[in-house]
């Protein structure tokens, strides 16, 4: 199979924007700036960063509306056939509210975890969502997993364990050569795993109540982004009055989220503008590229490319001195990939995916395509 120039463009866009999304968030975590109390500290505001991510997702809804208006104006029926806009547009958007709340909760917890652990570990540990989706599908969707699926889950668990052991080993280093806080790193890893359980619940909810409605993916992502942004923005108010201790409350007032402190730090360091803008813009383009790759090539290709961006994030984190390298990471990542391939029944010929039953999961957790085949 030979990819077209447009398909190669989408592949590059997916890998680059997906990598930028994680790296820009971790970059912001490592930037020091003067807070509202006049003290220089790292930008540790995961809920504010999650708001930025949902804002980026919301732009997908704006893009969907513009594209639909453009194709509708052409009066050639393309508004009903174009892959980016076709589908059911007459639905109650509040059906997406519960999945959006799961998305909001999972994303916020993951950003707290990312603040405490390594960017590469964050990306690898997100692969555990397959395990929880499989288990919840058996329980709530009454699916039966075969020996292949259970074997894949077993390998994924081994890979996750090796990644966790690598972090616990402490042979890596923190940002700018700092000695790593092992307790914080393990806490971050555990939070990311917990977030994947919530993400799995979101995916199962979407498949049970939303998948059959044929909602255009860009529209679904956009509505969930809007709901997540509005809800989390409101929650920032009570979060300001909830006191917490280290390592979760490293802000001016030692609270769950200090929005005024976050704004002061952003104002006092222009680098934070770049990091947060990178998060907002990259998530929008990442979702667009992910949906387009699924429709133009296959959902399996999307999963393979997610693995590629994990390698990018890993290598760049090492080059930037955010972490070291450990042999357990290498073995763990390879085991994770093997488990995912076995679980999803992926056969690779010259690096081109042939067939899978993979659920294509966007960065926000939206199920876009539940099956895909290699185009002939």
N, C-alpha and C positions, 0 to 999 in steps of 0.2 A: 504494500500500500504506500502510495506517495502522497504526502500532504501538500495542499495548495499553499500559496504564499499567505493567504488570509488565515489558514489554519495554523501555520507556523507563527504568524503574528499573535494569534490567540493563545497559543502555547507559551510563547515568550511573555505575554502580558500576564498570564495566570501565574507563572513561576515568579516573575519579578514583583508584581504587586502583592502576591501572597507572602513573599519573603519580607518586603518592605513593611507590611502590616505588623508582623511580629517584631521585627528589628526596630521599627520606629517607636513602638510601645516600650520596648526594653531600653532604648536610647533615652527616652523621656525619664524612665525610672532612675537612670544613672546620672542625669544632669542635676547639678547643684545650683540653687538659686536662693536669693534672699526672700524669706517668707514675710508674712504680715507682722511678725514679732521682731523682725530685723535680724534673725538668725539664718545663716546659710545652711541648707540641708538638701538632701536629695528630693526630687519631685515624686513623692509617694502618695499619689491620689488616684487609686484604681477606679473609683466610681466616676470621677470626672472623665477619665480616659474612656471608660465604658460608654459614657454619654456621647463622646466624640465618635465612637464606633457606630452607635445607633444613628447618629446624625448622618454618617456616611451611608448607612443602609437606607435611610429615608430618601436619600437622593436617587435611589433606584426607582422609587415610586414616581418621582418627578421625571426621570428619564423615560419611564414607561408611558406616562401621560403624553409627553412630547412625541415619542415614537408613534403612539397610537393616533394622535392627531395628524401627524405627517402622513401615515399610510392611509388613514381615513379620507384625508383631503385628496389623495390621488384617485379615488373613486374607481379603482381597478380590482377591488376585492382583496388587496394585499393585507388589509387590516385583519382579515380572517384567516390568512394563510401564513403570514410571516411568523417564524418561530418565536420571536421575542415578544409578540403582542397577542398572538392568537390564544383562544381559550375562553373560559367563563369569566365575564366581567360583571355579571349580575349576581353578586353574592354579598352576604353580610360580613363586612370586614372584621366584626367583633368575634367571629369564629376563630380569628388568628390571635385574639388577645391572650388566651391562656398559654398557647405556645410562645407568645412574645414574652410573657412573664417568666416562663422557664428559661428562655434565651437570656433575658435580662439578669436573672439570678446566676445562671451558669457563667455568663461572660464576666460579671462582676467578680465572682469567686476566682475565675481563671486569671483575671488581671491582678488580683491580690497575690495569687500563687506565682505569677510571672515576676512580680516585684521581688519575691523572696528567693526564686530559683533561677536556673540558667535558661536562656532562650531556647537552646536546642532541646533540653529536657522538657520544657513546656510543649514544644511541637511534637516530640516523640510520645509523651504521655497522653496526648490528645487521641492517639490511636486506640486507647482503651475504650473509647465510645462504642467500638464495634462489639466488644465483649458484652457491654450492658444492653445495647440494642438487641443483640441475639437473645440474651436471657429474658429481657422484658417481652420480646416478641413471643417467646414460648409461653410466658405467663398470661399475657393480656390479649395477644393476637392469635393464640392457639396454634402457633406454628410448630412444626417438628424439625429439629436440627438433626442432620445426618452425621456420620462419622467424620466426614470432611470438615463440616462446620465446627464440630467439637475439637477436632485436631487443630484447626486454625486458632480457635480460642485458647487452647492449651499453649501453643507457641507464642501467641501474643502476650499471655500472662508471664511466660518465661522471659520474653524480651523486656517487658515492663519491670520485672524484678531485677534484671541486670542493669537497666538504666538507673533504678533506685539505688542499687548497691554502689554504682559508680559515684552517684552524688553523695552517698553516705560515707564513701571511702575518704573523701575530702582531699584527694590529690589534685583536684582542679583548683583554680584560683578565681577570686572574684573580680569584679570590675577594677580596672587600673591596678591590678596586681594585689588587691586587698586580700587578706586571709579570709577564706569563706567561713560563714557562720553555719555550721552543719545543721544545727537545730532549725534555723530559719529555712534552709534549703529543703530539708525533709518535710517541714510544715508546708512549704510551697508546693512540693510534689504531691502531698496528700490532698491539698486543696484542689489541685488540678484534677486529680482522680475523682474527687467528690463532684466536681463540676461536670465531669463526663457522665455521671449517673443522671444528673439533672438534664443534660443535653439529650441523653437517651430517652428520658421521659418525654421531652419535647418532640423527638422524632416519632415515637410511638403514637403520641397524641395527634400529630399531623397526619400520620398514615391512617389512623382510625377515623378521624373526623374531617380532614381537609383534603387528603390526596385524591379522593374520588371526585372532587368538585372541579378539577381541571382548571385551577387558578393559574394564570400566567406567572411564572417564577419571579420575574422582576417585580410584579405587583405584590406577590406574597412577601418577598424580602422587604419591600418598601413599607408595607403596612406594619410588619413586625418591627421594623426600625422605628417607625413613628410611635407605635405603642410603647416600645422599650424606652425611647428617648423621653417621652412625656412622663411616664411613670417614674423613671429613675430621677428625672429632674425634680419632681415633687418630693421624692424620698430624700433628696439631698438636704432638705430642711430639717427633718427629725434626726438625720444622721449627724448633724452638727452638734446635737445635744446628747449624743450617746458617748460617754467616755470609754476609752479602751486603752490597754497597755501595749507596750512593745511586744512583738514587732509590727503590730497593726496600726498603731496610732502615732506614727512618727510625723506629726504635723504640729502647727503652732499651738493648738489647743488640746492636743492629745485626745481627739475624738475620732469616731468612725470615719467621717469624711469632713474635711474643713474646706468648704468651697471658697470662702474669702482668702484663705491662705493659698489655695491653688491659683486663684486669679492674681494674687500678688506675685507669686513665683513666676507665672507666665509673663507678667508685665515686666519683671526685672531681668529676664533672660530671654533674648530673642531666639536662642536655640530651641526653647520649648515650643515656640510658635511653629518652627519647622517640624519638630517631632510630632506634635499633635496634628498638624495639617497632613503630615505623611500618613498618619493613622486614618484620618477621615477620608482622604482622597483614595488611598490604596484599597480600603475595604469596598468602596463603591466600584472601582474598576475590577477588583478581584471577583466580586459577585457577578458582574457582567461577563467577565472572561470565563468564569466557571460554568455559567449557564450556556454560554456560546460553545464552549468546548464539548459539553454534553450533547448539544444538538448537532454540532458540525462533525464530531468524531464519535465519542462514546463516553459513557460514565466511567468506564474502566480506565480510559486514558486520564480522566480527571484524577482518579485515585493514584495512578502512577506519578503524575505530575506533583501531587501533594507530597509524595515521598521525595521527589527531586528538590522541592523547595525546602524540605527539612534539611537536606544536605547543604543547600545554600546557606541557610540560617546557621547551621552548625559551623561551617567553614568561616563565614564572616565573623561570627562571635569569637572564634579562636584568633583570627587575624586582628580583631579589634582589642584583644586582650581581656575580653569579658569572661573567658573561661579557658581552662586548659583542655587537654585531650586525654582520655583514659580508654584502655583497651576494652573495658566492659561496655562503654558506650558503643563502640564499633560492633561488638558481638550482639549487644542488645538491640541495636537498630536493625542489623541484618536479620535477627530472629523475628522482630516485629514485622518487617516487610514480608518475610516468608509466611508468617501466620496470616497476614492480611490476604496474600495471594491465594493461600489454600482455602481460607474461609470464603472468599469471593469467587472461587473456581476460575481463577485467571490462568490462562495459558498464554505464554508470551513467545512470539516468533519474530525474531529480529526486532525485539523491543516494542512490537505493536500488540496491544491487547486484543484477544480474539473474542472472548465471551465472559460475561459475568452476571450475577444477580445482585450486584453491588448497589446499595442505596446511596445515591449521590448526595452528599451532605455538604451544604454550603458552610462558609465560615460562621454564619449565624445559626447553623443547625437545620436550615430548611431542607426538607427532602424534595429534590427536584425531579429525579428520574429513578424509578425503582428497578428498571431493567434496561440493558443495553446490549447491542451486538455490534461486532465489527462490521463496518460498511464494506460491501464488496467493491 
